[in-house]
């Protein structure tokens, strides 16, 4: 069987492509440039690489057609961010022999969930930022096409994707690596509010596991949405305290009301990221994926983050 992975050298593809190759799939990876996976794996030597600029080709309206022309049995779409792109993929694939189209959405389709841990079947969706709005619109469109026409789709919603090779969300809810330096040096870290908002990381390998098991459990996965997260969320406070212990330090935390914390933090980009994360306060259930797909996460949040932090140290992103 032939699988086309769009964005196959990225965070998820780094771990998904070898799983497909080892399962005997003929894999084609679509990538914009000559990028390399975040983790070396000999399986990539058995993969056909096709170079395409999706943004440019989507503007021309030709990208989806080029994918369909490859005659794939499975398409895993990891870099689809606009409902218009989803519509074009559907139009291009609907009259082919496609057996499954897997769309990478996000836990942010939920926005501010009213019940936690939020389940995939929690409706209505309440996305609060454009990224989540667009992902939720694609999810809704695909599920409608499955119900009305039997279009063979599956949606996967990852948490904060974490792993070696890139920076991860820190205990302030942003990407500032100096937060980990503060912790490693045993200095005081200031959190917004009481630090009780949640984040829900997931190792990229576990996200790949959900995609892979959605393929191997196709009949149960069609027409469904699945969360791909670690087994449990963590509060910012608990996350920070655990990272102090990881570095052999006693926790030293301070707290400020949100408005005062913003003045204290100052950097607009990091403030915006923290604001997004504390507004969402992510906390999601994986019981559906465990039940239908036999998903078994390999990593807790801390295990995923610690692997990422070790990589940040090796890459001199963090100085300790």
N, C-alpha and C positions, 0 to 999 in steps of 0.2 A: 504493500500500500504506500501511496505517496503522501507525504505531509509537507505542507509549506508553512514555514514559521516566519511571520513578518516581524522583524526586529529580533531575529534569532541570536544576535551576538550581545544582546543587552543583559540586564540583571536576571530576568527570568529565563531567557533563552540559554544563558550560560549553563544552566542546570537542566533545562527541559530537553534541549537538542540531544545530549548524550543518552538520555533515557529513551528517546525515540529511536535513535540509531541502534542502541543495544537491544531494542525490542524487534529490530528487523525492518523498520520503516525506511523507505527511500526519502531522505530529507533534503529539502531545498530551503536555504536561509536567504531571506531578503533583507539586505542592509543598505544603508545610505552610502557608506564609505567603507574603506578597508579596515574597519574596526575589528578588534580581537575580543573574544570572550573574557570575562573578568577572571576566570579560572581556566588554566590550560587543561585540555582533555583531548586525548587522541581521537575521540569519536568525531571531532570536527574535520579530520582529514578525510572522512567518508561523506562529507556534506558538500552539496553543490551550492555555491554562493552566487547570488544574482544581485547586482548593484542597481538600486533604484532610489530616487528621491521622491518619497511618497508625497510630501507637501506639494512639490511642483507638479507631479503627475496627477494628484487629486484635483488641482486647480484646472488642469487640462481635461479632467474627467476620464483619464486613461488607465490609472493605476489598477483599479479593480479588474478591468478587462484583461490586463496583462497577467494578473494572478490567475484568473479563470482559464486563460490560454495554457497554463501549465498543467491543466487537467488533474488537479489535486483531489485526493479522497478526503483529506482533512486540511483545513486552514486554521492556524492558530494566530490570531491577530493581536499582537502585544503592543502596538503603537497606533491605536485608533482613538483619536481624541474628540472627533466631531460627529454629530449625528449624520451630517451629509456624507461623510466617509462610509458610515455604516450602511446608509441607503444604497450607495453605489456598490458596495460589496454584495449586498443582497441581490440587487438587480443583475450583477454579473454572474453570480453563482447559482441563482434559483433554478435555472434550466440546465444545469450541468449534472454530473454524477456525484456531486459533493455529498459526503456522508455525515460531515459534522463541521460546523463553523464555530470556533471558540473565540469569544470576545473578552478581552481583558478590561473590566470595569474598575471599580474602586469601592472600598467601604464607605467613601464619602457620598455614595448615592443616597445614603440614609440621612445625611445632614445631622440634625439634632434628634436622635432617636427618643421616643417617648417611653420605651421599655428597654431595660438592659439586663443581661447582654442581648443586644438586638439580634433578631433572627432574619434570615433571608426573606421570610414571608411577612415581614412587618411593613404594612402599607397604611396610609399612603406614604410614598417616599417624600422626604422633606429636605432636599439638598439646599444648601445655603450659599454655595459659591458656584461660579460658572463651570468650573471643572466637574463638580458633582452633578450639576444640572445637565451638562452634556452627556456624561456617562449614563445617568438615569434615563435620559431620553433614548439613547441607543438601546439600553436594556429593555425598555418598554416596547420599542419598535420591534426588536427581535422576538420577544415573547409573543407579541401579537401575530407576527408572521408564522410562528410555530403553531399557535392555536388555530389560526384561520387557514393556513396553507400547508402546514407540516414542514416548514423550512427547518432543517436540522441544526438548531443552534443551542449553545450552552454559554452561560455567562459566569465568569469568575471575578470575585471582588477581593483583591489583595488588601492587606493592611499596609503599614509603613514598611516597605520592602528594605530589608537589611541584609548585609553580608560583606565579605571582604572586597575591597576595591573602590568603595565610595563612602562618603560620610553618612552617618545615620542620625536620626532624630535623637536629640539629647534630652536630659531631664527637665530642661526648660521648655521643651516642645519646639525647638528650632534646630538649625544645622550648624550653629557656631561651634567649631571644635574646641574653642577656648573654654567652654563649659566643662569639658572633660579634663582639661588642664587644671582648672580651678579645683576640681574634685581630687585629681591625682596629687596635687600639692597640699591637700589638706586645708585649703582655704574655704572661706564661707561662701556658699552659693545661695543667692536670693531667688526665691520662686514667687510667682504671682499667686495672689489669694492665699489659700491654705495648702496649695500643692495637692489638692484632692481630685483634680481632673485626671482623666485617664488617657493613656496612649496604648496603641495595640500594634506592636511591631510583628513582623514575620520574616523569617529567613527566606531568601530567594529560592533556596532549594525546596522549602516546603510549599511555596507558591507553585513551583514547577511540578511538585508532587500532585497538587490538586488538579492542574491541567492534565497531567499524564493519566491520572486515575479517572478523570472525566472522559478521557478517550477510551481507556480500557473497560470502563463501565458505561459505555455509550448509551445503552437503552435506558438506564436510570438517570442519565445526565441530560438527555435532550429536553429542551424547554424549561430548564431549571437554572437558578442562580445559586452559586455556592460561595461562601466566605472562605478566604485563605488567610488565616491569621495564626498566631501562636495560641497555645491552649487557653491562656488567660490574659486579660489586660492588666496594666499596672498603673497606679497613680504616679503622678510626677514625683511626689514625696517618696514613695516606696522605691521608685526607680533610682532617685538620687541617693538614697541611703544605701541601696545595694551596690551602687557604683563606688561609693566611698569605701565600703568593705572590700570590694574587688581590688582597689588600689592600696589596701592596708591602712586606711585612714578612718578616724572616727568622724561620723557625720557632723557637719557644721552647716546648718540650714537657717536661713532667715526668710521672712515672708512679708510681702507688701500687698496692699490692695491693688487691684489691677491697674488703675489709673496711675498710682504712684510708682508701680513697678515699671510701667512704660517710660516714665520720666527718668527713672533710675537706669533702665537698660539703654535707652537712647537710639540704638541702631534701628532704622525703620524696617529693613528687610527682616531682621530677626524678630522684631516686635510683631510684624504682620504674620510670620509663621507661627509664633506662639499663640497669637490671637486666634488663628484658624484652629489650632489643635485644642485649645481650651474651650472654644465654642463647640467643637464636635465632641470632645471628651469621649474618645472612641472606646467602645466596649462591645464586642461582637461574639456571637455563638458560632461554633463550628460543629455542632451536633448533627446538622443535616449532612455535611460532607463526611463525617465519621460514619453515619448510618448508611448512606447511599453509595458512597465512593470508597469506603474503608480508609479514609484519610487518617493518617497517624503522624502528627507533627514530630519531627526529629528534634526541634529546638524550642526551648522556652524563650521568652523575650530576652532574658538576661544572657542566655547562651548565644543567641543571635547577635546581640549588641556587643558582647565581649569579643566575639570573633571579628566584628567590624572595627572595634576600637583597637584591637591588636594590629589590624591592617593599617589603621590610621597612624599608629605609632611607627610601624615599619616604613610607611610612606612619608614620614616626617611631617605629617599633618598635625600631630599632637606631639608636643615636647614635654617629657617628664623627667 
